[in-house]
Amino acid sequence: MSDDDMSESREAEPVEELSESLNEETAIIAWSELVRHFARGVVINVTAELDLVETAASVANDDTDAVQSWLESGLMRRASDDDARDWTVREPDFWCVVTAPWVLVQEKQQDPTATTPRVVH
């Protein structure tokens, strides 16, 4: 299925079904897996104040008012070169979901009490 086919089928989905579908498509990935998407300019950084799945659903549904508000407030923005440098040094993990052509990411917060090693894909 092409990105266009996926976008068209998502636009027809009711909001609840779209959110459920997007939730099932989220994954935890390392920065090293995002580099190629960053190079294409399609990585969108979503702050922890927003729900990643709901944000992706708004993008998929072309909710211009919500997206514009988040962009203006800095809650959502295209990943910058400064972000890439920081992520290269720290190698954080991200929650990720694709809403073609965008790759929406939210840095996964590390639990300071966790004893399980970080998963690198």
C-alpha positions as CSV (number, residue, x, y, z in Angstrom):
1,M,0.0,0.0,0.0
2,S,1.4,3.4,-0.9
3,D,1.6,6.4,1.5
4,D,-1.2,8.0,-0.5
5,D,-3.4,5.0,-0.2
6,M,-2.8,4.8,3.5
7,S,-3.6,8.5,3.9
8,E,-6.8,8.2,1.9
9,S,-8.0,5.2,3.9
10,R,-7.2,7.0,7.2
11,E,-9.2,10.1,6.2
12,A,-12.3,8.0,5.9
13,E,-12.0,6.4,9.3
14,P,-14.0,7.7,12.3
15,V,-11.9,9.4,14.9
16,E,-12.1,6.5,17.4
17,E,-11.1,3.9,14.8
18,L,-8.2,6.1,13.6
19,S,-6.9,6.6,17.1
20,E,-7.1,2.9,17.8
21,S,-5.4,2.1,14.5
22,L,-2.6,4.6,15.1
23,N,-2.1,3.4,18.7
24,E,-1.5,-0.1,17.3
25,E,1.1,1.3,15.0
26,T,3.2,3.0,17.6
27,A,6.7,1.7,18.4
28,I,9.6,2.5,20.5
29,I,12.7,3.1,18.4
30,A,16.2,4.5,18.9
31,W,17.5,7.7,17.5
32,S,19.8,5.7,15.2
33,E,16.7,4.4,13.4
34,L,15.3,7.9,13.0
35,V,18.4,9.5,11.4
36,R,17.4,8.7,7.8
37,H,13.9,10.2,8.4
38,F,15.4,13.3,10.0
39,A,17.7,13.6,6.9
40,R,14.5,13.6,4.7
41,G,13.1,16.4,6.9
42,V,10.0,14.5,8.0
43,V,10.5,14.0,11.8
44,I,8.1,16.0,13.9
45,N,9.0,16.4,17.6
46,V,5.9,16.2,19.9
47,T,6.4,17.3,23.5
48,A,5.2,15.2,26.4
49,E,2.4,17.7,27.1
50,L,0.6,16.2,24.0
51,D,-0.7,12.7,23.5
52,L,1.3,11.3,20.6
53,V,-1.6,9.2,19.2
54,E,-4.2,12.0,19.5
55,T,-1.7,14.4,17.8
56,A,-1.1,11.9,15.0
57,A,-4.9,11.5,14.5
58,S,-5.2,15.3,14.3
59,V,-2.5,15.4,11.7
60,A,-4.1,12.6,9.7
61,N,-7.5,14.3,9.9
62,D,-6.0,17.5,8.7
63,D,-7.2,19.4,11.9
64,T,-5.5,22.6,10.8
65,D,-6.6,24.6,13.9
66,A,-5.2,22.1,16.4
67,V,-2.0,21.5,14.5
68,Q,-1.4,25.3,13.9
69,S,-2.0,25.9,17.6
70,W,0.5,23.3,18.7
71,L,3.1,24.6,16.1
72,E,2.7,28.2,17.3
73,S,3.0,27.1,21.0
74,G,6.0,24.9,20.4
75,L,4.3,21.8,21.5
76,M,4.9,20.3,18.1
77,R,7.7,21.2,15.7
78,R,9.9,19.8,13.0
79,A,13.0,18.3,14.5
80,S,16.0,20.7,14.2
81,D,19.7,20.2,13.7
82,D,20.1,21.1,17.4
83,D,17.7,18.2,18.3
84,A,19.7,15.8,16.1
85,R,23.0,16.8,17.7
86,D,21.5,16.3,21.2
87,W,20.0,13.0,20.3
88,T,23.2,11.8,18.7
89,V,25.0,12.4,22.0
90,R,22.3,10.9,24.2
91,E,20.8,8.2,22.0
92,P,17.4,8.4,23.6
93,D,14.5,6.1,22.7
94,F,11.3,7.5,21.2
95,W,7.7,6.6,20.9
96,C,7.0,6.9,17.2
97,V,4.0,6.8,14.8
98,V,3.9,7.4,11.1
99,T,1.3,9.7,9.6
100,A,2.6,9.9,6.1
101,P,4.6,11.7,5.1
102,W,5.4,12.6,8.7
103,V,7.1,10.6,11.4
104,L,5.9,11.9,14.8
105,V,8.2,11.2,17.7
106,Q,8.0,11.8,21.4
107,E,11.1,11.2,23.5
108,K,10.5,8.3,25.9
109,Q,11.2,9.3,29.4
110,Q,13.8,7.1,31.1
111,D,12.8,5.8,34.5
112,P,15.7,6.6,36.8
113,T,14.7,3.6,39.1
114,A,14.6,1.1,36.2
115,T,17.2,-1.7,36.3
116,T,16.3,-3.1,32.9
117,P,18.8,-2.1,30.2
118,R,17.7,0.2,27.4
119,V,16.5,-1.6,24.3
120,V,18.3,-0.7,21.1
121,H,16.8,-2.0,17.9
